[in-house]
């Protein structure tokens, strides 16, 4: 009963914030929620987890990190990404805020009718990856984790399906089976690989073992399809760079573990390039 009540109150508060955002517009809302999350974010998320993660990061960084600057940047980005959910229709229609770098030759996906696996992490506004792929008329299904809050999750799923990607796959065993079906239907798959998964393999991430999903590697090897890493970066003018990196051929790796380690290495480089826009609140090395 207490959890039910907490979820209800949280959902009402978030819906009020979303209404506020639509009334005051994207620019003002970004500024307000960046400030709000910077102030209240630390009250709801464990600083111990953030500091533990940053300690592992700093021990494997070639340069001295500014921990305070990274944490502040993370909370500001968190706040902007939060309110941007009610402006997904704006991002869907307006291309002027996006700078696309295509090193993967995305046009070949539809031309050859051969799907790929897109992978990324929770950088900047990570929803824009799948949105941009579908804008290019690439048939896509996206793997996602439903929100725990059952009052809020239906609305978030509605936004994702309407503006980001029509085909949404819930994480889990049933989701894996659905993923197989979609690939056989020539649909590409997009997923985030930076969170800890209990069914994953312990693979080094910043020289520290971390439970890592091997799903993209398994899919790539099983169906002989390429993996395309995608890096998203928020710019100072609140636009975004979306870089579709060079394709990875699974045949060049001996097994799923070696390929998954390669994907972790790529993710590390993304984090090093822009640590303040990665979500450090995940308990990645639990």
VMD Tcl script that draws the C-alpha trace (Angstrom):
set ca {
  {0.00 0.00 0.00}
  {2.84 2.39 0.87}
  {4.60 1.70 -2.45}
  {1.31 2.22 -4.28}
  {0.84 5.60 -2.58}
  {4.44 6.65 -3.20}
  {4.18 5.82 -6.90}
  {0.89 7.73 -7.14}
  {2.34 10.86 -5.52}
  {5.50 10.64 -7.65}
  {3.46 10.30 -10.84}
  {1.20 13.27 -9.98}
  {4.26 15.42 -9.27}
  {5.96 14.40 -12.51}
  {2.81 15.04 -14.55}
  {2.63 18.53 -13.02}
  {6.27 19.09 -14.00}
  {5.51 17.93 -17.54}
  {2.58 20.35 -17.80}
  {4.83 23.12 -16.48}
  {7.36 22.26 -19.18}
  {4.87 22.48 -22.02}
  {3.54 25.82 -20.74}
  {6.91 27.54 -20.39}
  {8.62 25.99 -23.41}
  {11.79 24.03 -24.02}
  {14.43 26.69 -23.32}
  {13.09 27.89 -19.97}
  {12.20 24.34 -18.90}
  {15.70 23.10 -19.61}
  {17.20 25.85 -17.47}
  {14.74 25.32 -14.62}
  {15.01 21.54 -14.45}
  {18.79 21.57 -14.82}
  {18.87 23.79 -11.72}
  {16.20 21.76 -9.90}
  {17.89 18.40 -10.45}
  {21.26 19.86 -9.43}
  {19.73 20.88 -6.10}
  {17.43 17.96 -5.29}
  {19.01 15.06 -7.22}
  {21.54 14.24 -4.48}
  {18.67 13.88 -1.99}
  {17.17 10.94 -3.92}
  {20.22 9.12 -5.27}
  {23.08 7.64 -3.28}
  {26.21 9.76 -3.33}
  {28.11 6.67 -2.21}
  {27.37 4.91 -5.51}
  {28.34 7.98 -7.55}
  {31.60 8.44 -5.65}
  {32.45 4.73 -5.89}
  {31.90 4.80 -9.65}
  {33.95 7.97 -10.05}
  {36.76 6.46 -7.96}
  {36.99 3.51 -10.37}
  {36.87 5.93 -13.29}
  {39.57 8.21 -11.87}
  {41.91 5.30 -11.17}
  {41.78 4.39 -14.86}
  {41.79 7.89 -16.33}
  {44.92 9.27 -17.97}
  {44.09 12.74 -16.66}
  {43.02 14.04 -13.26}
  {39.25 14.35 -13.13}
  {37.19 17.17 -11.66}
  {34.71 15.13 -9.62}
  {32.55 18.11 -8.63}
  {32.26 19.31 -12.23}
  {31.29 15.84 -13.46}
  {28.59 15.39 -10.80}
  {27.13 18.85 -11.42}
  {27.12 18.25 -15.17}
  {25.42 14.88 -14.71}
  {22.56 16.32 -12.62}
  {22.03 19.21 -15.04}
  {21.91 16.83 -17.99}
  {19.58 14.55 -16.01}
  {17.17 17.44 -15.48}
  {17.22 18.55 -19.10}
  {16.72 15.01 -20.37}
  {13.81 14.53 -17.96}
  {11.81 17.51 -19.25}
  {12.75 16.84 -22.88}
  {10.43 13.83 -22.83}
  {7.46 16.15 -23.30}
  {9.24 17.79 -26.24}
  {9.95 14.60 -28.17}
  {7.47 15.78 -30.79}
  {9.65 18.87 -31.27}
  {12.79 16.77 -31.78}
  {10.91 14.49 -34.16}
  {9.97 17.38 -36.45}
  {12.96 19.70 -36.10}
  {16.35 18.56 -37.42}
  {18.12 21.89 -36.80}
  {19.21 20.91 -33.30}
  {21.00 17.76 -34.49}
  {24.43 17.31 -36.03}
  {24.66 13.79 -37.49}
  {27.99 12.11 -38.23}
  {27.50 8.91 -40.22}
  {30.64 6.75 -40.29}
  {28.58 3.57 -40.64}
  {26.88 4.29 -43.99}
  {23.36 3.85 -42.62}
  {21.85 3.92 -46.09}
  {23.28 0.45 -46.71}
  {20.93 -1.03 -44.08}
  {17.80 -0.38 -46.14}
  {19.61 -0.85 -49.45}
  {20.90 -4.33 -48.55}
  {17.90 -5.27 -46.40}
  {20.28 -6.52 -43.71}
  {19.67 -5.36 -40.12}
  {22.30 -4.27 -37.61}
  {22.61 -3.92 -33.84}
  {22.88 -0.34 -32.58}
  {24.46 0.03 -29.14}
  {25.05 3.01 -26.88}
  {24.91 4.17 -23.28}
  {22.88 6.67 -21.28}
  {24.54 9.80 -22.63}
  {22.90 13.23 -23.08}
  {19.36 12.53 -24.35}
  {19.81 8.86 -25.24}
  {16.28 8.55 -26.69}
  {17.44 10.52 -29.73}
  {19.49 7.58 -31.01}
  {16.48 5.43 -31.89}
  {14.51 8.47 -33.02}
  {17.17 9.45 -35.54}
  {17.46 5.88 -36.84}
  {13.73 5.66 -37.50}
  {13.76 9.10 -39.14}
  {15.97 7.52 -41.78}
  {13.27 4.93 -42.50}
  {15.32 2.12 -40.98}
  {13.02 -0.55 -39.58}
  {13.93 -0.69 -35.90}
  {12.94 -2.24 -32.59}
  {14.28 -0.86 -29.32}
  {14.95 -2.81 -26.12}
  {13.95 -0.91 -22.98}
  {13.43 -1.39 -19.27}
  {9.91 -0.39 -18.09}
  {9.68 2.11 -15.23}
  {8.82 0.67 -11.84}
  {6.14 3.31 -11.42}
  {3.04 1.78 -13.04}
  {1.22 5.14 -12.97}
  {3.92 6.78 -15.07}
  {5.16 3.95 -17.28}
  {2.16 3.85 -19.70}
  {2.64 7.53 -20.57}
  {6.39 7.06 -21.12}
  {5.73 4.05 -23.33}
  {3.22 6.10 -25.30}
  {5.79 8.85 -25.90}
  {8.45 6.37 -26.97}
  {6.18 4.50 -29.36}
  {4.73 7.66 -30.91}
  {7.89 9.75 -31.31}
  {10.95 7.53 -30.82}
  {10.36 4.00 -32.11}
  {7.10 2.17 -32.73}
  {8.45 -1.27 -31.83}
  {9.42 -1.47 -28.15}
  {10.80 -4.64 -26.55}
  {10.66 -5.10 -22.79}
  {13.84 -6.48 -21.23}
  {13.63 -10.10 -20.17}
  {13.42 -13.62 -21.58}
  {10.23 -12.90 -23.53}
  {11.94 -9.81 -24.90}
  {14.90 -11.84 -26.17}
  {12.53 -14.16 -28.06}
  {10.78 -11.13 -29.53}
  {14.16 -9.70 -30.54}
  {14.93 -12.88 -32.52}
  {11.59 -12.55 -34.31}
  {12.22 -8.92 -35.22}
  {15.68 -9.63 -36.61}
  {14.23 -12.40 -38.77}
  {11.77 -9.77 -40.02}
  {14.79 -7.65 -41.06}
  {14.38 -5.15 -38.24}
  {17.49 -3.65 -36.69}
  {17.79 -3.61 -32.90}
  {18.83 -0.76 -30.59}
  {19.81 -1.12 -26.94}
  {21.85 0.44 -24.15}
  {24.72 -1.64 -22.81}
  {25.98 0.46 -19.89}
  {23.79 -0.87 -17.07}
  {24.51 -3.84 -14.83}
  {22.47 -6.92 -15.73}
  {22.16 -9.84 -13.32}
  {22.20 -12.39 -16.15}
  {25.32 -10.84 -17.70}
  {28.95 -11.94 -17.71}
  {31.67 -10.39 -15.55}
  {33.77 -8.48 -18.06}
  {36.30 -5.76 -17.32}
  {34.96 -2.22 -17.53}
  {37.60 0.36 -16.62}
  {39.78 -2.55 -15.49}
  {37.16 -3.64 -12.96}
  {34.89 -6.69 -13.44}
  {31.29 -5.65 -14.08}
  {28.23 -7.68 -14.97}
  {27.84 -6.91 -18.67}
  {25.14 -7.80 -21.16}
  {26.37 -10.10 -23.91}
  {23.09 -9.86 -25.83}
  {24.37 -7.62 -28.66}
  {27.35 -9.91 -29.17}
  {25.18 -13.02 -29.17}
  {22.77 -11.48 -31.67}
  {25.56 -10.29 -33.94}
  {27.26 -13.69 -33.95}
  {24.06 -15.73 -34.28}
  {22.66 -13.72 -37.21}
  {26.00 -12.58 -38.68}
  {25.09 -8.89 -38.51}
  {27.22 -5.85 -37.74}
  {27.18 -3.77 -34.56}
  {27.12 0.03 -34.83}
  {28.13 1.99 -31.69}
  {26.41 5.35 -31.32}
  {27.68 8.27 -29.26}
  {25.37 11.17 -28.31}
  {26.69 14.46 -26.98}
  {24.80 17.55 -25.80}
  {26.37 20.77 -27.07}
  {26.65 24.15 -25.35}
  {23.83 25.52 -27.50}
  {21.60 22.62 -26.35}
  {21.86 20.91 -29.70}
  {23.22 17.39 -30.06}
  {25.95 15.55 -31.90}
  {24.97 11.99 -32.82}
  {27.90 9.96 -34.11}
  {27.23 6.63 -35.77}
  {30.62 5.00 -35.48}
  {32.25 2.49 -37.81}
  {30.66 -0.94 -38.02}
  {31.98 -3.88 -36.00}
  {32.08 -7.23 -37.78}
  {31.41 -10.09 -35.30}
  {33.44 -12.53 -37.43}
  {36.63 -10.77 -36.30}
  {36.14 -11.97 -32.73}
  {36.56 -15.47 -31.37}
  {33.46 -15.45 -29.11}
  {30.81 -13.33 -27.41}
  {33.12 -12.48 -24.48}
  {35.85 -11.02 -26.67}
  {33.28 -9.05 -28.66}
  {31.55 -7.81 -25.49}
  {34.92 -6.65 -24.14}
  {35.39 -4.65 -27.34}
  {32.00 -3.00 -26.80}
  {32.93 -2.15 -23.21}
  {36.17 -0.59 -24.49}
  {34.17 1.59 -26.90}
  {31.81 2.60 -24.11}
  {34.80 3.56 -21.96}
  {36.04 5.92 -24.68}
  {32.61 7.55 -24.88}
  {32.60 8.14 -21.11}
  {36.16 9.50 -21.12}
  {35.24 11.94 -23.89}
  {32.23 13.31 -22.01}
  {31.95 12.07 -18.40}
  {29.57 14.82 -17.26}
  {26.82 13.54 -19.56}
  {26.86 9.91 -18.45}
  {24.55 8.73 -15.66}
  {26.83 7.84 -12.72}
  {23.97 6.86 -10.42}
  {23.77 3.31 -11.83}
  {25.42 0.76 -9.55}
  {27.56 -0.50 -12.43}
  {30.21 -2.35 -10.42}
  {28.00 -3.91 -7.71}
}
mol new
graphics top color blue
foreach p $ca { graphics top sphere $p radius 0.5 }
foreach p [lrange $ca 0 end-1] q [lrange $ca 1 end] { graphics top cylinder $p $q radius 0.2 }
display resetview
